[in-house]
Amino acid sequence: MKSGGGVDRGSWRNLASGCWNRLEEAAVRIVRPEQNWCVLLVTQGGRFCLQRLALRCGYRMGEMCAELECSERYFHEVCTRDIGLTPKEWLRWERIVVARRMLTGGRSPDEVAEVLGFSSRNNFRREFLAYHRIGPLEFQRRSWGMEVPSDQWEVIREEKRME
């Protein structure tokens, strides 16, 4: 510590316990130039697609922070500042957006749940219901305009029985 209450750069690194120092953290931004959120690491010159990073890390904030080499606390501050959502809120929302795309593209709810890292089909269904007020199979049926492949009808019947 410096006299007068300030923290010198060496002490700050000790306090940060292996995370970026404050000067580097100030240069991280999350921006959305088009349709994808990007993490810009200004001081290192890096750029990550936040959606791809989330998918690669299984929608786990700790793994994302490890890949970005920052603390979870700092990532929380950056997300809240730049996106307007906490990382947990954004990750939940993003995972459901990807699930919608996969369901519309013809993937089964079981496959979507597995690929997106839900612990079970029921957890996926519960999360999907929270956002859309309908189950994933009903969403899929509606998005296909009632044209459901014949092999999916048995799964839809099963979902109806579970309700």
C-alpha positions in Angstrom: 0.0 0.0 0.0 1.1 3.5 -0.7 1.1 6.1 2.0 -2.1 8.2 1.9 -4.4 5.2 1.4 -3.9 4.5 -2.3 -2.9 1.2 -3.7 0.2 0.9 -5.9 0.2 -1.4 -8.9 2.1 -4.2 -7.2 -0.3 -4.3 -4.2 -3.3 -4.3 -6.6 -2.0 -7.5 -8.3 -1.8 -9.1 -4.9 -5.3 -8.1 -4.1 -6.6 -9.2 -7.5 -5.3 -12.7 -6.7 -4.4 -13.7 -10.3 -7.2 -11.8 -12.1 -6.5 -8.9 -14.6 -5.2 -5.8 -13.0 -7.5 -2.7 -12.9 -5.9 -1.1 -16.0 -6.6 -4.1 -18.2 -10.1 -4.6 -16.8 -11.0 -1.0 -17.8 -10.4 -1.9 -21.4 -13.0 -4.7 -21.7 -16.2 -4.0 -23.5 -19.2 -6.1 -24.6 -20.7 -4.6 -27.8 -23.3 -5.7 -30.3 -22.3 -4.3 -33.7 -24.8 -6.4 -35.6 -26.7 -9.4 -34.3 -24.1 -11.0 -32.1 -22.7 -9.8 -28.8 -18.9 -9.5 -28.9 -16.4 -9.3 -26.0 -13.6 -6.8 -27.0 -10.3 -7.1 -25.1 -9.0 -3.8 -26.1 -5.6 -4.0 -24.4 -4.9 -7.5 -25.8 -6.5 -6.9 -29.1 -8.8 -9.9 -28.8 -12.4 -10.3 -29.8 -14.8 -13.1 -28.9 -18.3 -13.9 -30.0 -20.1 -14.0 -26.7 -22.8 -16.5 -27.9 -20.1 -18.9 -29.2 -18.1 -18.6 -26.0 -21.2 -19.3 -23.9 -22.0 -22.4 -26.0 -18.4 -23.7 -25.9 -18.3 -23.2 -22.1 -21.7 -25.0 -21.5 -23.4 -21.7 -20.5 -21.3 -21.7 -17.3 -20.1 -18.3 -16.2 -17.0 -19.7 -14.3 -15.7 -21.4 -17.5 -16.4 -18.2 -19.6 -14.4 -16.1 -17.1 -11.6 -18.6 -17.1 -11.4 -18.4 -20.9 -11.5 -14.6 -20.8 -9.0 -14.6 -17.9 -11.1 -12.4 -15.7 -12.9 -12.7 -12.3 -16.6 -13.5 -12.1 -17.2 -10.3 -10.2 -15.6 -8.2 -13.0 -17.5 -10.1 -15.7 -20.7 -9.4 -13.8 -19.9 -5.7 -13.7 -19.1 -5.7 -17.5 -22.3 -7.6 -18.4 -24.5 -5.4 -16.3 -22.9 -2.2 -17.7 -22.8 -3.2 -21.3 -25.8 -5.6 -21.8 -28.1 -4.4 -19.0 -28.5 -8.0 -17.7 -26.5 -10.0 -15.1 -24.5 -12.8 -16.7 -26.9 -15.4 -15.2 -29.9 -13.7 -16.8 -28.2 -13.3 -20.1 -27.0 -16.9 -20.2 -30.5 -18.3 -19.4 -32.0 -16.1 -22.1 -29.3 -16.9 -24.7 -29.6 -20.7 -24.0 -33.4 -20.5 -24.7 -32.8 -18.4 -27.9 -30.5 -21.2 -29.1 -33.0 -23.8 -28.1 -35.7 -22.1 -30.1 -33.5 -22.1 -33.2 -32.6 -25.8 -32.8 -36.3 -26.8 -32.3 -37.4 -24.8 -35.3 -34.6 -26.5 -37.2 -36.0 -29.9 -36.4 -33.9 -31.1 -33.5 -35.7 -33.1 -30.9 -36.2 -31.7 -27.4 -34.0 -34.5 -26.0 -31.2 -33.6 -28.3 -31.5 -29.8 -27.6 -31.5 -30.5 -23.8 -28.3 -32.5 -24.2 -26.5 -30.2 -26.6 -27.2 -27.1 -24.5 -26.2 -28.7 -21.2 -29.5 -29.1 -19.4 -29.2 -31.8 -16.7 -32.5 -33.4 -17.9 -35.3 -33.1 -20.5 -37.6 -32.0 -17.6 -35.3 -29.2 -16.6 -35.1 -28.0 -20.2 -38.9 -28.2 -20.5 -39.4 -26.2 -17.2 -37.0 -23.5 -18.4 -38.6 -23.3 -21.8 -42.1 -23.1 -20.3 -40.9 -20.2 -18.0 -40.0 -18.2 -21.1 -42.7 -19.2 -23.6 -45.6 -20.5 -21.6 -45.7 -23.6 -23.8 -43.5 -26.8 -23.9 -40.8 -27.3 -26.4 -42.7 -29.8 -28.5 -45.8 -27.6 -28.7 -43.5 -24.7 -29.7 -42.0 -26.9 -32.4 -45.4 -28.0 -33.6 -46.6 -24.4 -33.9 -43.4 -23.3 -35.6 -43.8 -26.0 -38.2 -47.4 -24.9 -38.9 -48.8 -28.2 -37.5 -46.6 -30.2 -39.9 -44.8 -32.4 -37.4 -42.7 -35.3 -38.7 -44.4 -38.6 -38.0 -41.6 -39.8 -35.6 -42.3 -36.7 -33.4 -46.0 -37.4 -32.7 -45.3 -40.0 -30.1 -43.0 -37.6 -28.3 -45.7 -34.9 -28.4 -48.2 -37.3 -27.0 -45.8 -38.2 -24.2 -45.3 -34.5 -23.4 -49.1 -34.0 -23.2 -49.3 -36.9 -20.7 -46.6 -35.2 -18.5 -48.6 -32.0 -18.3 
